[in-house]
Amino acid sequence: MSAIQLSAEVYKEKATVSYYAGDFNGKKTSNGEYFNMNELTCASKNLPFDTILKVTNLANGRSVQVRVNDRGPFVAGRELDLSKAAAIKLDMIKSGTATVRIEIVKRGPNTKLSQQTAAKAAQIMAQKTGTKTASTSSAKSVKTQTKKTYPAGTKWDFQIGAYSTRENANKVAQQLLKEGFEDVIFQKGSEIIRVVIRGVPAKNVHTVEKKLDSLGYSGYVIKERKK
């Protein structure tokens, strides 16, 4: 993989990853490629294909960049399945899993294939965790069953991500504006810039959630806006 300029969009501050190889090597991945355990790739349940991630092992500080080309891991509590090559770079072969920080270097295009396979992955996980009932036929239905209630009259901020440079924050903000989101602002911290969709009325929160999910922005945080 060629060198890529790093962005500091933190996707997960702390997550568990595993790796896969062996019998999976040479088999088709969810995006139609053939899995090569010696390349720097990974499986994610929901991130768009061709998204580039920086994964850092919190136990030893080692990092690697990987490209999403598959769906998984289908195990509760695990965020990514890394290729064997990536696992070697993180020094996690013996342990099999590692606790990591995940950052998005470059978000891939949210194609129809990415959306369809992410929905299928959600279905599989719903079945495995027992959250899917006999009458539920899609991941959308599962999510509807567990929707949070937002009191009428309240407003909510969606924090999309945190970035180390204005340039990276601006790219994401422009993408959101292009998709039709309004009142996209920057919030400056001591070392980061947050991109926030500000003041979404309670009645529109679920609509915004659905649209963000469809675009692959699954790492956002929703907070009530204080008057």
N, C-alpha and C positions, 0 to 999 in steps of 0.2 A: 504494500500500500504506500502510495506517495505521501510525502509530508503535507500536512494540512495545518493551517493557522488555527490555533486553539481559540474556542469561545469558552466562556465560563458560565454557560447556562446550566445551573445545577438541576439535575433531574431527580436524583435521589441522594440525600446526604448519607444515608446508611441503608444498604440493601444486601441481600444474600444472593450470590451467584454460584452456579455449578458449571460443569463443562461436559461436552459429549464428544465421542470419537468412535473407535471400534466399528461396531455393526452399522453405524450411521454413515460412515465414510463412503462416499460415492453415490449415496442415495439422493433423490431429488429433494430440494428444500421447498418451502412454501412459496417462494417467488419464482420457482421454475429452474433455478440453478442446480448444480450438483454439489453436494456438501464435500468440502475438502478440509479435513481436520488440520491441515498444515497452513491454511490461510487464516488471516485475522478477521473472523466473522463471528456473529452471534445470533441467537434466537431470542426474540422478544414477543410477548403476547400481544402487544398493541402498537408499538412504535412503527411508523411508516418504513417500508423497505428502503434501503440505501441511506438510512440515517447513520451518521458516524458518531460513535460514542467514545468518550475517554473514561476508562474504568480504572480506578485506583484501589489497590489492596490496602485497607486501613491498617493491617497488621505489620506490613513491611514497607509501605510507601511506593511500591512498584506500580507503574501505570502502563496501559496499553490502549491503543485505539482500535476499535473494531467496527465492522459494518453490519447492519441488520439485514439478514437475507432469509430468515426462517422464523417460524412461530414456536413458542415454548418459553420456558420449561413448564410442563403441565404438572407442577408440584406446588402445593400451597406454600406461600412464604418465600418462593424463589423468584427473583426478578429477571435474570438472564441465564441462558445456557451459552457458554463460550466455547469456541473451538479449542482443540487441544493446544494449538500453537499459542493462542491467547492465554490459556491457563498456565502454560510453561513460563511465559513472560511475567505472570503475576506470582509465580512460585506457589501454585496451589494444587499441583498434581497429587501430592500425597494426601492432602486433607480432603480433596474432592469438592469442597465448597470454600467460599471466602466471603468475608464481610467487606463491602466496597462502597466507594462513592462513585456515582455515575453522573457524568456531564455530557450534554449534547454539544458536539462540535459543529455538526451540520445536520439539519433536519431534512430528511428525504421527502420527495413529493408524496402527498397523500392520495395515491391512486386508488381506483376502484378495487384492484386486487388487494392492496393493503387493507382497505376497509373490510372487504369480505372475509379475508383470512383472520383479521382481528376479531370480527364478530363470531367467527367459528371457534376461535380460541377461547373467547368468553363463554361460549356455550359449553365447551369441554370442561372448563374450570368450574362452571356452575354445577354441572353434573357430578364432578369429582368431590366438590365440597358439600353437596347435598342441598344447595340453595335453589335448585330447579324443581318445580312441581310437575306433575304429569300433564297439567294443562298449559304449561309454559312452553312455547315453541321457539323462542328466540332470546338472544342475550339482552335485547331491548326490554323484553318482558321482565327478565330477572331484575334489571336495574330499576324498572318502574316499581316493583314490589318494595324496594328498600329506599325509595326517595325520601329525602329529608324535607320537612315542612318549614317553609320560610314565612314568618308572620306577616300579614298584610300591613302595608305602610312602611316596612323596613327596606333598607337599601344595602346592597352587598358589593364588595370589591373582589375581583378575581385577580390574584397575583399569578401571572403567567410564568415568570421565571426571573432569575437574578443573574446579572451580567457584570463582567469586570470592566468593560469598555462601553462608552456611549455608542460607538459604531455598531456593536453587536446588539445592544438594546434597541437601537433605532431600526435595525433590519427586521426584528421581530415585530416591533410596533407598526411598521409599514405593512407587513404581511397581514396583521390583524385588521388594519384599516382597509386594506384591499378586499378582505373577506366581508366587509360591511359592519364591523364592530365600531361602536362610537365611544367617545370619551376615554381614549387610550392615553394613559399618562405615564410619566417616569417618577419614581420615588427614589431619591438618593440616600444611600447609607454611607457608612464611613469608607467602605472599599468597594461597594457594589451599586448597581443601578437596577431597580426592579421595574418591570413592565407590568402595568396594572390596568385592567378594564374597570373604570370607577363607577360606583353608584348605580348598579343594576337593580331596578325595582324587584321586589319579591316575586311578583307575578311573572317576571321574565327570566328568573334564575334558571329554571329547568331548561328553557329554550336555549340559553347561552351555554349551559353545560353540554347539551346534546350537540350543539354546533362545534364546540371546542373538541369534544371527543371525536367527532367525525373528521376533524382536521388533524388529529394526532396529538393534541395538546392535553395529554392525560395527567401531567404532573402539576397542574395548577392548584392553588389554595384559595378557598372562599372564606372571606371574613366579613362580618357585619360592619357596615360603615356607621360610625358614631356621629351623631349630629353635633 
